[in-house]
């Protein structure tokens, strides 16, 4: 994909509408994880160095189209101020004459961060007049919000039909890395797929079966696969509507010679609690009233052997309820194995990123995707509206 580069443009003195993904967790008015803000800093600093006037816009949470102090961008503004030496100003409005004046008053290399785009219902509706109002703030559009690229919203798609548009550094890195991963991976290619629900991962597994050598399944989603093979799962997470598809995926992998592995042992609990009673059991041993909460030591060992021999690894989704310490071991051990690997390693999804951070191995991962839902859809082979519109064939 030849995304248009902002590095090649003369933007000195020009106002740039920079769409970012500052949708970060907020606790007591403070941004608790600033990873997404940090990842966009290279683009912000590049624009400033080139003498641009930068209007930054993002969404945060789901305020349902109305102003709500709980979802204000102010904590993200506070975090950005600490992370950069550039001059940063805050606008409590998104569109209108007041913001237009503030954008025009910016000096070269200065930043104006707008309030939450989703305080306006027209943002998610991709309403044309709202897109035009956003476009009035700038002369050039740059999208660095890969995490929001799967949404056709006014700030991710609509505005790009009005202003000259370019990809930011993070956007391009995400697209290039994931494209390379899916089109020319060095073999053996191992996909580690976890998380709670098989329903959210069926699409990615179907697409990966054509490309990978091994698929290692973990997390709550694995119990729908096991149940489809008449293995007792007790009270473990189970999506009945996806049982047949899970059964068919196992068959399809076998027919195509793909090694699809499921957990062979589990850490089970008598309740969904950190204080629950726990047992280690083999795959036939999940008791009726108990639930599987993590993969067991034999499964970890099986997966580690495959990971060790890999040349390319994609990991999306934890192996168990890793946010509870008694059930974090499987995920932590897999994170460490991935970090030790000689392979090109790509980790995507909020929980997987949190797991890598918890295991303290983030610096040993080749690429950590900020995408979440966008990276999942990209890996499923779907076209992302926010990416398509940046390409010539995506424009009107």
Order of alpha helices (4+ residues) and beta strands (2+ residues): beta-beta-beta-alpha-beta-alpha-beta-alpha-beta-alpha-alpha-beta-beta-alpha-beta-alpha-beta-alpha-alpha-beta-beta-beta-beta-alpha-beta-alpha-beta-alpha-beta-alpha-alpha
